[in-house]
């Protein structure tokens, strides 16, 4: 099992309730394939370095967890089909 960190940015057009629902959706997905959620941190709304999909700022969320490599593809598929997520990256941390 590897340790991963994922960061995603939620569109500035989302309400606080929508942001919480998206975070809960991602958290539930991670917990469905791994019970090893290490931390979840909502960093709040921040200005973007450049405009992404007509957004000049967005809500940053950082999640650290442990899982098998095969599950990362499914997690990133969920990011791609969730319209409110405008950018994401998942990296494997060294143990």
C-alpha positions, 0 to 999 in steps of 0.5 A: 500500500502506497501513501498518496496526496491529492490536491483539487480545486473547486470552482469559485461559483460553488456555494459552501454547501456544494463545496462540502458535498463535493468534499464528502463525495471525494472522501467517501470514494477514497474510504470505499477503497481504503480505510486509511484516510490520513488527513483532509484539509480544506484550505479555503478560497485562494486566488489562482496564478492563472485563470482556469475554466473562467475561474480566477480563484477556487477552493483548495482541498488537500487529502492524504491517504494510503491505497493501492495504485490501481485505485488512483485511476478511479479517483482521478476519473471521478475528478474528471467527471465532477464539473465543479472540480477545475484542477487536480493532481495526485502524487505518491509520497515516499514512505 
